[in-house]
């Protein structure tokens, strides 16, 4: 159920940056999530679709980038990616390890339409998009 608070936080951040960028429609959000973060992409998308309705973010696409787990052995210092079946250090067989990568969660960037429409050479409208970055490490 914490995916609802994750979606609410992402929406708040996105709307804040859209306001700073001139109030254009938010088209895309790029989220980085570590494999060990207990966040379910489909659940975030489900809540996003509900809470973004009627806002500048309605219809925005969420893009999820998963970061693989990386461990560090506290016995020999080896850094490695564990498998589903084996968490022990492949160098020394040690079981004392810590997660160094894979618990992240942050909003990497946001795409926002430019509210100032430009005329192109044949008279049509051209919408520019602005990408704005925002990092919220370990926001859960």
N, C-alpha and C positions, 0 to 999 in steps of 0.2 A: 504494500500500500504506500510505501514511501516514494514510489514513482510519481504519485500525484504532487508531492511537495517538490520533487525534482522538476516536473513539468511547470509548476507554478513559478519556481525560481528562474528557469530558462525564459519563460514568458516575461517576467518582470525585467530581467536584464535586456532582453531583445527590445521590448517596448521603450525602455530607457534610451538605448542606443539609437533606435529609430527616431525618437524625439530629438536627440542631439544632432542627427543627420538631416533634420528638416521634416520629419514626419512622413516619410515614404513608406510604402507597403513592404513588409518583411516577406521575402520570398524563400529564403533558405536559412537553416541553422545547422552548424557543423559541430557535433558533440564528440568528444574524445572520452572513451570509457575503458578503464582497465578490466581485463578478464576476471579479476577477483572482486571487482565492485559488484555488489549484489543488486544490479540494476537490469531490468528486463526491457529491451528495446521496444517490443510491441506494446508493453504497458505504458511506457512514456508516450508513445505515439497515440494510444487510445485516449489518455488524459489530455494530451496536447490538442487533439481534434475537438474535444469538448470545451476546454477552457479558453482556447484562442478564438472561438466563434465570436464574431462581432467586433474583433479587434483588428489592428493593422497587421497582425500575424496570422489571421485566418487564412487557411490554405497553404501556409508555408510548409515546405518540405523539411523534414528532419533527416539529417545524414549522420549515421553512427560509425565511428571509427574505433574499433576494438584494439587495445594495446595488449600484447601477450605478456604473460607473467615472466618475470625474471627474478631469480633467487640468488642470494649470496651465502655461501657456506661460511659459518662463523668459526669453523675449525681450520680450514685451509685458505679461505679467501676466494675460492673459485666462484665465478658468476656463471649461471646456467639457466636454461629454460626447462623446468620440470615437465614430465609427461603426466598424463592422467593416472598412470599406474605407478610411477616412481617419483617420489619427492626428494629422495636422498641425493647427496652430492655425487655426480658421476666421477669426480676426480679422486675423492677419498672415501666415499661411502658414508660420510658424516650425516647425521640427522639434525644437527643444530644449524638452522639456517633462518634467514629473514627475507621477506619480500622487499625488493628494491624497486621494482617496476610492476605495475599491474593493478594498482588500487586507485588510479587516477579517475577523476571525473571533472571535466570542465567544458565550458562552451568556448570552442576555438575561434569561430568566426560566424558572422551574420551577414547575409546578403539583403540589402535594402534598395528598393527602387528609388531612383531620383525623382523627386516630385516636380522638378522643373523639366518639362518635356521640351525637347529640341526639335527643330525642323530639319529634316535631312534634305538632300539635293533635289528630291522629287516631290517634296512637300508633305511627306508622311511623318508620323510621329515616331520618335526613337526613344525608348526608355533605357537609360543607363542604370546600372546597378552599382552600388557602393558596398564594399566589404569592410566590415568593422570587426576588429578582434576583441575578445574579452576572455580573460582567463579566470576561472573560478575553481581553483584546485580543491579537490576533496569536498566539494559542496554536495551534500546529501540530504 
